[in-house]
Amino acid sequence: MKKFFLVMFGISLFMSGGCTVIDHSRNPIIEPHASWALLPIVNHTETPQAGRRAEAITEALLYSQGITHLLRYPSTLQDESLLLGSDHILYESALRWAKEQKIQYALTGTVDEWRYKVGIDGEPAVGVSLQLLDLNTNQVVWSAVGGQTGWSREAVSAVAQKLIKRLLEEVSVS
């Protein structure tokens, strides 16, 4: 009986950590050889460079999903936006660049949370939204938003990677 309670306690402890919430639109079916651009992921947090960190994770995950025709907006656009101090200007410049390159799909988004919660455990918490744009039609063909917390000894980047991976799994490349 004691063993049963220990097992049940362990299962409940395992299930209680790492809460995730995800909402997404219908899954688009994307051509496998379509050209993609990773546009800026805008940082809406107080954590410096959270958007750039999310971009790096997203880029690696897109490659791991088989997106081989992926371009990232030029770093020179980042330099210009730093001088002007506007993520909106960076996004507009990157979108214009992607259209000039005749890219079919562009992935962009926002980081809404990227921190360790205040308290004894200091759990990592991440909130991200993503949008896939068809640049030929100027339509949003897919969007997703999610939030996830992790265990107290887990890195924010590890929680972000898990969350972004789960969001991107909704996009089917056939």
Contacts in CASP RR format, 6 or more apart in sequence:
PFRMAT RR
TARGET T0000
AUTHOR 0000-0000-0000
METHOD contacts of the structure
MODEL  1
MKKFFLVMFGISLFMSGGCTVIDHSRNPIIEPHASWALLPIVNHTETPQA
GRRAEAITEALLYSQGITHLLRYPSTLQDESLLLGSDHILYESALRWAKE
QKIQYALTGTVDEWRYKVGIDGEPAVGVSLQLLDLNTNQVVWSAVGGQTG
WSREAVSAVAQKLIKRLLEEVSVS
17 149 0 8 1.000
17 150 0 8 1.000
17 151 0 8 1.000
18 123 0 8 1.000
18 148 0 8 1.000
18 149 0 8 1.000
18 150 0 8 1.000
18 151 0 8 1.000
18 159 0 8 1.000
19 148 0 8 1.000
19 149 0 8 1.000
19 150 0 8 1.000
20 146 0 8 1.000
20 147 0 8 1.000
20 148 0 8 1.000
20 149 0 8 1.000
20 162 0 8 1.000
20 163 0 8 1.000
20 166 0 8 1.000
21 146 0 8 1.000
21 147 0 8 1.000
21 148 0 8 1.000
22 144 0 8 1.000
22 145 0 8 1.000
22 146 0 8 1.000
22 147 0 8 1.000
22 163 0 8 1.000
22 166 0 8 1.000
22 167 0 8 1.000
23 144 0 8 1.000
23 145 0 8 1.000
23 146 0 8 1.000
24 142 0 8 1.000
24 143 0 8 1.000
24 144 0 8 1.000
24 145 0 8 1.000
24 167 0 8 1.000
24 170 0 8 1.000
25 140 0 8 1.000
25 142 0 8 1.000
25 143 0 8 1.000
25 144 0 8 1.000
26 142 0 8 1.000
27 142 0 8 1.000
27 170 0 8 1.000
27 171 0 8 1.000
27 172 0 8 1.000
28 132 0 8 1.000
28 141 0 8 1.000
28 142 0 8 1.000
28 171 0 8 1.000
28 172 0 8 1.000
29 172 0 8 1.000
29 174 0 8 1.000
30 105 0 8 1.000
30 171 0 8 1.000
30 172 0 8 1.000
30 173 0 8 1.000
30 174 0 8 1.000
31 104 0 8 1.000
31 173 0 8 1.000
31 174 0 8 1.000
32 66 0 8 1.000
32 173 0 8 1.000
32 174 0 8 1.000
33 68 0 8 1.000
33 69 0 8 1.000
34 69 0 8 1.000
34 104 0 8 1.000
34 105 0 8 1.000
35 69 0 8 1.000
35 71 0 8 1.000
35 101 0 8 1.000
35 102 0 8 1.000
35 103 0 8 1.000
35 104 0 8 1.000
35 105 0 8 1.000
36 62 0 8 1.000
36 67 0 8 1.000
36 69 0 8 1.000
36 70 0 8 1.000
36 71 0 8 1.000
36 103 0 8 1.000
36 104 0 8 1.000
36 105 0 8 1.000
36 106 0 8 1.000
36 107 0 8 1.000
37 70 0 8 1.000
37 71 0 8 1.000
37 72 0 8 1.000
37 73 0 8 1.000
37 94 0 8 1.000
37 97 0 8 1.000
37 98 0 8 1.000
37 101 0 8 1.000
37 103 0 8 1.000
37 105 0 8 1.000
37 106 0 8 1.000
37 107 0 8 1.000
37 135 0 8 1.000
38 55 0 8 1.000
38 58 0 8 1.000
38 59 0 8 1.000
38 62 0 8 1.000
38 70 0 8 1.000
38 71 0 8 1.000
38 72 0 8 1.000
38 73 0 8 1.000
38 106 0 8 1.000
38 107 0 8 1.000
38 108 0 8 1.000
39 73 0 8 1.000
39 91 0 8 1.000
39 94 0 8 1.000
39 95 0 8 1.000
39 98 0 8 1.000
39 106 0 8 1.000
39 107 0 8 1.000
39 108 0 8 1.000
39 109 0 8 1.000
40 51 0 8 1.000
40 55 0 8 1.000
40 73 0 8 1.000
40 78 0 8 1.000
40 87 0 8 1.000
40 90 0 8 1.000
40 91 0 8 1.000
40 94 0 8 1.000
40 108 0 8 1.000
40 109 0 8 1.000
41 51 0 8 1.000
41 52 0 8 1.000
41 54 0 8 1.000
41 55 0 8 1.000
41 58 0 8 1.000
41 108 0 8 1.000
41 109 0 8 1.000
41 110 0 8 1.000
41 111 0 8 1.000
41 128 0 8 1.000
41 130 0 8 1.000
42 51 0 8 1.000
42 87 0 8 1.000
42 88 0 8 1.000
42 90 0 8 1.000
42 91 0 8 1.000
42 108 0 8 1.000
42 109 0 8 1.000
42 110 0 8 1.000
42 111 0 8 1.000
43 49 0 8 1.000
43 50 0 8 1.000
43 51 0 8 1.000
43 52 0 8 1.000
43 87 0 8 1.000
43 110 0 8 1.000
43 111 0 8 1.000
43 114 0 8 1.000
44 110 0 8 1.000
44 111 0 8 1.000
44 112 0 8 1.000
45 111 0 8 1.000
45 112 0 8 1.000
45 113 0 8 1.000
45 114 0 8 1.000
45 115 0 8 1.000
46 115 0 8 1.000
47 111 0 8 1.000
47 114 0 8 1.000
47 115 0 8 1.000
50 111 0 8 1.000
50 114 0 8 1.000
51 111 0 8 1.000
51 114 0 8 1.000
52 78 0 8 1.000
53 111 0 8 1.000
53 114 0 8 1.000
53 157 0 8 1.000
53 160 0 8 1.000
54 111 0 8 1.000
54 114 0 8 1.000
54 128 0 8 1.000
54 160 0 8 1.000
54 164 0 8 1.000
55 72 0 8 1.000
57 157 0 8 1.000
57 160 0 8 1.000
57 161 0 8 1.000
57 164 0 8 1.000
58 107 0 8 1.000
58 130 0 8 1.000
58 164 0 8 1.000
58 168 0 8 1.000
59 70 0 8 1.000
59 72 0 8 1.000
61 161 0 8 1.000
61 164 0 8 1.000
61 165 0 8 1.000
61 168 0 8 1.000
62 70 0 8 1.000
62 107 0 8 1.000
62 168 0 8 1.000
63 70 0 8 1.000
65 168 0 8 1.000
65 169 0 8 1.000
65 171 0 8 1.000
65 173 0 8 1.000
66 173 0 8 1.000
67 173 0 8 1.000
71 98 0 8 1.000
71 101 0 8 1.000
71 103 0 8 1.000
73 93 0 8 1.000
73 94 0 8 1.000
73 97 0 8 1.000
73 98 0 8 1.000
74 97 0 8 1.000
77 90 0 8 1.000
77 93 0 8 1.000
77 94 0 8 1.000
77 97 0 8 1.000
78 90 0 8 1.000
80 89 0 8 1.000
80 90 0 8 1.000
80 93 0 8 1.000
81 87 0 8 1.000
81 89 0 8 1.000
81 90 0 8 1.000
81 93 0 8 1.000
91 108 0 8 1.000
95 106 0 8 1.000
95 108 0 8 1.000
98 106 0 8 1.000
98 135 0 8 1.000
99 135 0 8 1.000
103 135 0 8 1.000
104 134 0 8 1.000
104 135 0 8 1.000
104 136 0 8 1.000
105 132 0 8 1.000
105 133 0 8 1.000
105 134 0 8 1.000
105 135 0 8 1.000
105 141 0 8 1.000
106 132 0 8 1.000
106 133 0 8 1.000
106 135 0 8 1.000
107 130 0 8 1.000
107 131 0 8 1.000
107 132 0 8 1.000
107 133 0 8 1.000
108 130 0 8 1.000
108 131 0 8 1.000
108 133 0 8 1.000
109 128 0 8 1.000
109 129 0 8 1.000
109 130 0 8 1.000
109 131 0 8 1.000
110 128 0 8 1.000
110 129 0 8 1.000
111 126 0 8 1.000
111 127 0 8 1.000
111 128 0 8 1.000
112 127 0 8 1.000
112 128 0 8 1.000
112 129 0 8 1.000
113 125 0 8 1.000
113 126 0 8 1.000
113 127 0 8 1.000
113 147 0 8 1.000
114 125 0 8 1.000
114 126 0 8 1.000
114 127 0 8 1.000
114 156 0 8 1.000
114 160 0 8 1.000
115 124 0 8 1.000
115 125 0 8 1.000
115 156 0 8 1.000
116 122 0 8 1.000
116 123 0 8 1.000
116 124 0 8 1.000
116 125 0 8 1.000
116 156 0 8 1.000
117 123 0 8 1.000
117 124 0 8 1.000
117 125 0 8 1.000
117 149 0 8 1.000
121 152 0 8 1.000
122 152 0 8 1.000
123 149 0 8 1.000
123 150 0 8 1.000
123 151 0 8 1.000
123 152 0 8 1.000
123 154 0 8 1.000
124 149 0 8 1.000
124 150 0 8 1.000
124 151 0 8 1.000
124 154 0 8 1.000
124 155 0 8 1.000
124 156 0 8 1.000
124 158 0 8 1.000
124 159 0 8 1.000
125 147 0 8 1.000
125 148 0 8 1.000
125 149 0 8 1.000
125 150 0 8 1.000
125 156 0 8 1.000
125 159 0 8 1.000
126 147 0 8 1.000
126 148 0 8 1.000
126 149 0 8 1.000
126 156 0 8 1.000
126 159 0 8 1.000
126 160 0 8 1.000
126 163 0 8 1.000
127 145 0 8 1.000
127 146 0 8 1.000
127 147 0 8 1.000
127 148 0 8 1.000
127 163 0 8 1.000
128 145 0 8 1.000
128 146 0 8 1.000
128 147 0 8 1.000
128 160 0 8 1.000
128 163 0 8 1.000
128 164 0 8 1.000
128 167 0 8 1.000
129 143 0 8 1.000
129 144 0 8 1.000
129 145 0 8 1.000
129 146 0 8 1.000
130 143 0 8 1.000
130 144 0 8 1.000
130 145 0 8 1.000
130 164 0 8 1.000
130 167 0 8 1.000
130 168 0 8 1.000
131 140 0 8 1.000
131 142 0 8 1.000
131 143 0 8 1.000
132 140 0 8 1.000
132 141 0 8 1.000
132 142 0 8 1.000
132 143 0 8 1.000
132 171 0 8 1.000
133 139 0 8 1.000
133 140 0 8 1.000
133 141 0 8 1.000
134 141 0 8 1.000
142 170 0 8 1.000
142 171 0 8 1.000
144 167 0 8 1.000
144 170 0 8 1.000
145 167 0 8 1.000
146 163 0 8 1.000
146 167 0 8 1.000
147 163 0 8 1.000
148 159 0 8 1.000
148 162 0 8 1.000
148 163 0 8 1.000
149 159 0 8 1.000
150 159 0 8 1.000
END
